[in-house]
Amino acid sequence: MTGFEAERFAPYVERCLGAGIRLVTLDELGDTARNRRALYALNKECAADIPERGEFYTYEAYLRQRIEVASYDPRGVVIALDGDGGWIGMSATSDHRSSGFVFNEMTGVRAAFRGRGISLAMKTFGIGFAARCGVDRIRTVHHPANTAAIEMNRRLGYVDAPEQDG
């Protein structure tokens, strides 16, 4: 990601807040077994729309591969809550500061809440995690057919990495 201008995306955050959608981190909510289970369910539901995603992790595998790893930090997991406190979106970013970056793992919004700028708001809100980690690079990957994710990432300033030889 290059050239991120937080003020340019502040209206997305403000619109969500004005609509009663709260943006909080998993750290703020509490990194509890119950909240991890809710995060898993939301991630599984949203990941189903990724082209060619295939079978989602079991809960136990999810914990091993996404939570119980050195790069996991609940301060990097942004949750969008509706007015009733229901979990409607998530954006998880992992800490790879030892390599000079953070990594946006997954951003997703439940289908009934899409088209309102919630993904952009969560990613904007979550970009502050890079600053807390003391890095200025954020990386991500997306399926080449996931045009919505590609468009959003480009708007935020993500650029394609150069091809690697070998």
N, C-alpha and C positions, 0 to 999 in steps of 0.2 A: 504494500500500500504506500502510495506517495501523495503528498499534498493534501492531506485531510484538512478540511475547513469545518470545524465543529459548528461554528455559528451558522453556516449554510444549512445544516441539518437540524438545528435547534427547533424549527417549526414543527418537525415531525414529533419530537419529544413533547413539545407544548400541546400539540393537537391531541396526543394520547392522554396527557394529564388532564386536559380540558374535557375529554370524553369520559373521565373517571377511570382510566386505565393507569394503574401504578406500575412503575418499573423498579424492581428491587433485585438485590443479589441473593443468591442462595445463602450466603453468609449472613445477610440481614434477616432472612426468614428463619434461619437455623439449619445447619447442615446435619439434619437428623435422618434416621432410617426412614421415617414416614415421608419426608420431603425428597429424599433420594428416590423413593418408590414413585412419587408423583412426577419427578423429573424424568425418570425412565419411561413412564407411561406417555408423557407428553412427547418426549423424543421419539419414541417408537411410532406414535401416531403421525407425527410430522414427517418422519423419515420415510414413511410409506409412499410419499409422493416423489421421492427422488427417483429419477429414471434408472431402471435396472438395479435398484437397491438390493433386491433379494430379501432373504429371511433376516429379520432383525435379531440382535443378540438376545439370549435369554437374560433374565435379570442378573443372574450370577455372573455371566460373562461380561455384561455391561459394567458391573461393579469392578471386576478384575481389570478390564481394558480401558475404562473411562474414569473411574473414581479412585480406585486403589493404586494410582500411579503417581510418580513424583511430580508430573506436570499439572495435576489437578489442583485447583484452588477454588473454593466456593465463592470467592470474591470475583471470579471471572465468569460466573454463571448468572446471566440476567434473566429474570422471570417477569413476564407481563401478566398482571392480574386484572381481571375485570372488576367491576364495581362490587361484586359479591365475594371477591377474593378467589374466584376460580382461575386456575392456571390456563392461560390462553396462548402463551408464546414463550419461547426460550431461545437464548443465544449463549452458547458455551464457548469460552476462550480458555485455552490452556497456556501454562507458563513454561516457556522455553528460553528464558532470559539467559541461560548459560550459553545458548547459541545465538543470542542477540535479537530474539523476536518472541512474540506470542502468536498463538495459532487459533484462528476462529474455527472451531470444530463443527458446529452445527448451529444454524439459525432456522427456526420454524415457527409458524403460527397455525393454530387450528383453523380449518377451512372456513368456518362460519365467521371468522374475524379477519380474514385476509382482505387486502385492498384498502386498508386504512392507514398504511404507513407504519404499522407496528414493528415490522422487521427492521426498517430503517431506524426507527426510534431505539429499538433494543441494541442494534449494532452501534449506533451513535453513543448511547449511554455506556455501552461496554467498552468502547475504544479507550476510555479512561483507564481501563485495566492495564493497558500497555504502559501508560505513564507511571502507574503504581509499581510496575515491574522494572521501570527505568530503561525501557527500550522504545525505539521509535519505528519499529517494523512490525507489521501484522501480516501473517500469511494465512492463506486458506486454499482449499481446493473445491472444485465443483464438477459435477458431471457435465460434459460438453453439451448435452441436450437440455440441461436445466437453465433455460433462457432467462427465467425470472431471477434466479440467483446471480447469473452472470451480469445481467443488467444492473441489479442492485449493487453488486460489488464494484462495477465500473463507475457508477455514480458516486460511490464513496471514495474512489481513488485507487482501488486495487488495479494493478497492472499485471499482465502475464509475465511470468518468469521466463528468462531465456532458456531455450532448449539445452539440455545437458548432454554431452557426448558420453558414450560408453555405457 
